[in-house]
């Protein structure tokens, strides 16, 4: 089977998920996968070796400014003629399947050329009756038309009774790491604002990664680091807590590693607002609407989080893709959720979500199976 995997390049979450899938694909000799990334300047991608000779396109991305979505700048940055040209020029004649993680060029090309397209993304979970905040008509139109597909598999921290699968997280929980730093990853805030925010908290060591950092430096209790997959994950594994925006993939890694979370949403970003709502309802994070020193001080006093055992190996999903029975999303979701182990306290919270199931959609897995 030959597959084109389209990945949204905005942020690092989609790319992180694609890396896990790429490692699984690379272990097989019965499948060939090519990768297309869009939504980021080509020189801003890093640690991409696992994807081989990948392609990039301009695509479409949401522009942020001062910690919020800037709708006017987003509109000005869109190049519709170039987008249409990229869609029209992408030849899918040699592919059996397109997998799409919220990447619009490969999705629209698959629709135009009638190539089967399976969307596997966190965004797809919001097609269902899951916890949401900031939902409106524009968000629903984006979900429907941004990256259209024939089959959708959402990715979320719980299935809520719908065709939603758990995230794949490679890192494993390691207790008592002896950490003495807090990891900070706030890519949508300016370096200056982060520095002013953390400066009064002089008794705490902060390790800050930011895409605008070009050279590592130490400024007292604040250490600045350029983005690096290996360096970031080493810092994450040994951190005693994480301050971040409300992105899905980093939050998922923290949940599996048992790292307590303090999250500030990218304002105007429906996905991040909904993520934080879900995590707060499940008592899995604290949040702050702005960079608030008092919120950090209160959060630092909280105990460590309990780890959630999300699966690390997507080979079951790869087998399902090869079988070609793609309309049967229920079976693959059932298999994957059987691998998840929730702490007892969290199971009690999840039981409250059973009424979210609608009358015309069958449950994916019962609470007793988890």
N, C-alpha and C positions, 0 to 999 in steps of 0.2 A: 504494500500500500504506500502511496506517495501523498504526503500531507503538506499543505502550506499552513503555517501557524502565524496568525496576525496578532501582534501585541501592541497595546497602547503604551507609548513610551513616557507619557507624562507621569512624574513621580517615579518611585522605584518599586511599588507594590506589584504591578502587573509583570514587570521584568523578573522580580524575585520568584513569583509563581511559575513563570515560564522556565526559569533555570531548573527548578525541581523537575518539571516535565521533561526538559531537554536531557537531563541526566538519565531519566528512565528510558526515553526514546533511544539514546545512544547505546544502551545495553542490548538492543534488539537488532537482529539482522533481517527481520521480516517487515521492516518499516523504514521509510526515508522521510525526513522532515526538513523542510526549508523554513526560514523565519523572516518575517517582515515586521519592522518596527516603524511607528510613526508617532508624531506629537512632540518630538524633541529634536534640537539641533544635533546633527550627526556627531560632532565632537564632544557632546555632553554625555554620551553613553560610556560606561566603564565596566570592566570585568565581564566582557562579552565572549570570551573564548569558547565557552560551551556551545554557543550557537553557530560556530563555524562561519561560513561565508554568508552572513545575514544581509538583508536588504534594509534600506531606510527610505522613508518618504516624509514629506512635510506633514501631511495629515491635518489634524485639527486638535487644538488644545485650548483649555481654559486658562486665561491669563490672570495671575493673582497680583495683588498690590497691597502692602501693609496688612497682611494676614487675612485678606478677604478676596473673593472672586471679583474681578473688575470686568463687568459685562461690556462696557464700552471698548476697553482695550482688547477684550476677547473678540468682539465684532470686527474691530479694525485689523486684527492680526489674521483673520480668516481670508484665504485666497481661493474663492470658489472655482475660478477657471483652472487653476493648477490642480485643485482637488479632483475636479471632473476629469482632467487630463490623466491624472495618476490612476484613477479608477478605470478609465477606458484603455489604458496602455498595459494594465496588469493582465498578463496572459495566464489563465488557469487551465489551459487545455491538457496539460500533463498531470494534473492532480486529481486524485480520487475524492479528496475531502479537504475542506478548509476548517481549521479550528480557529476560533476568534476570541480574544480577550479584550473586548471593547475597543477594537481597532477598526475604524470605519472604511478604509480603502479596500482591504481584503474582503470585508463583509459585503460592500456594495458591488465589488467585482464578482463575487460568488453569486449574488442575487441576479446580476445582469447576465452571467454566463450559465446560470442554472446548475451550478456545482453545489453539492451538499455542503451545508455550513452548520457547524455546531458551535454555539456560543457557550463558553465556560468562563464565567466572570462573577465577581461579587455583585456587580450591577444587576445581573439577571435575578438575583434573589429579591430585588425590590419590585419585580413584576407581580409578586405575591403579597398576601396579607401578613407581612412581617412588620415589626416596629419601625415606624418612620417619623421623621421630623422635618419640617420645611417642605413637605411634598406639595406640588402644585401642577398645573397643566403643563408648564414648560418642561418640568422634570419628566412627566409621563411621556411627552412627545420625544424628548431626548432618548429615553429608554427604548421607545418603539422604533425610532428612525435613525439614531446615530450610527448603530452598527447592527443592521437587521440580520436575522438568521432564522432558519427553519426549526431548529431545535435548540432549547436553552437548558443549561444546567447552572443554577445559581451556586455560589459558594458563600457559606456563612458559618457562624459559630453554633448554629442549631438549625435543624431543618424546618421547624414550625409546621410540619405535616405536608410539605411541598417538595417538588423535585429540586432539592438543594443538597449539595454535598459538603462535607467538612473541608477545611483547608489542609494542604499537605505541608508539614513543617519538618525540616530535616533535623534541627537541633533538638537535643534531649535535655530534660531537666537534670540539673546537677545541684544537690543541696549543699548548703554551707560552703559557698564559694569564697567566703572571706572578703567580699567586695568592700571597697571604701569609696566608690564613686557613684554618682547618678549620671546616667546617660541622657543626653539632651539631643533630640533631633526635631528641629522646627524649621524645615526648609522654606516655609512660606512667610516666615518672619525675617526681618533684616538682622544682620550680625550685630549692628549697633543696638537695636532694641533688645536682643537677647542678652548682650553684655550688660546693659543697664539694669535689666531685670534680675540677673543672677549676682551682680556685684555685691549687694547687701548681705547675701547669704554666705559670708566668708568662712563659716565653720564647716561647709560642705564642699567636697570636691566634685566638680562637674566636668564631664567629658563631652564636648559639643562637636557634633559633625554637622557640616553645612555645605551645600553645593557651591557656594561662593568662596569658600576657603581654597586658596591655591597652595599654601604652604603651612605645615603644622607649626603651632606656636603655643607657648604656655604663658598665661597671665595670672600669676598667683594661683588661686583655687579654681580657675577656669582654664581648661586645656582645649584648644581649638584644633580640630582635625579635618582634613579634606576627606571627601567621601571615598570609601573603599570598602568593597564587600568583605574582604577578609578582616580588615581592621575593625570595621563596624561590628561584625559578629563576635569577634573576640571581646570587644568592649561590652556588648550586650550580654554575653554569657556570664560575665563577671560583675555586672552591675547590680546594685541593690535596689534599683528602681529606674523608671523611664519616664521622662517628660517629653511629650510628642504631640503632633497633630492627630486627628482622628482617622488616619488611614487604616485600611483593613489589614494589610499584610503584616506590618510591624506590630500592631495590636495582637494579631494571631500568634506571632512568635513569642511575644511577652506572655501570653496566656499559657502557652505550652511550657515555657521556661520558668513559670511561677514568679514573674516580675510584676511588682505592683505598678500601676499606671496612673499618671496624671496627664490628662488630655485637654488640649485647646483646639477647638474645631477651626477649620478654615471657613470663615463666615460666608454664607451664601452657597456653600457646597452641601447639597442635600445629602450626599452619601456620608460625609463625615458627621454631620449633625445626627443622622439616623444611627450611625455606628455608636456614637457616644450615648445616645438615648438607650440603645439596647444594652450596652455594657453597664450603664448606671442602674438600669432596672434589674440586672442580674447581680448587682453589687460586685462588679469586676473592675471598676475604675472609679477615679474621682475626676472631676472636670473643672475647668475655669474658662470663663468667657473672654478674659484678657490675661495678659502676663502679670499675675498677681502674686507678690511675695508672700502674703499671709496665707494664700491657698497652698503654696509650696510648704510652708512651715507646718501647717496642719497635716498635710499629706505625709510628710516625712515621719510623723509620729505613728502612722498606721503600721500594723504588722505586715509581714510578707504575704504574698498571695499564694494560693494553692494551685499547683500546675494542672493543666488539662491535657490528657494524652491524645492529641490529634495524630492521625497517621503520618508517616514519613515517606512511604514508598507508594507511588501512583501506578504500579504495574497492573493492579486490578482494573484501573481505569483504561490503561493502554490495551489490555485484553478486550475490554468491552468495545473500544473503538474499532479494533480489528474484526470483531465478530459481525459488525455491520447492522445490528439490530438497534439502531439509534433511537427509534421511537420509544423503546422500553427504558425510559429514564428511571423508573421506579426500582428496577432490580439493581442497578449500579449504586444508587443512593442507599438502598438497604444494606448492601455489602459494605460500603464505606463507613456507614454509621456504626456498624457492628464493631469496628475497630477503635471507636472512640471511648475513652473512659473519663467520665465526669466525677468530680468530687461530690460527696453526698450532699453537702450544703447546696451546691449548684443544682443538683437534680431536683431538689424541692422547688427552687425558683422556676425551673423549666416546666414543671408540671402545671404552672399557672398559664402557660402558653397554649395548652391543648385546645381551648375554645377558638383560637385563631384559625383553625382549619375550616375551610368553607365546605358547603354541602356538595359541591360538584367536583371537588378534588379529593382523591383518596389520600389518606396518610401515607407518608413514605416509610416511617418506622414508628413503632409504638414506644412509649416511654419505658415499658418493661424490657425492651430490647437493648436499652442503653445502660 
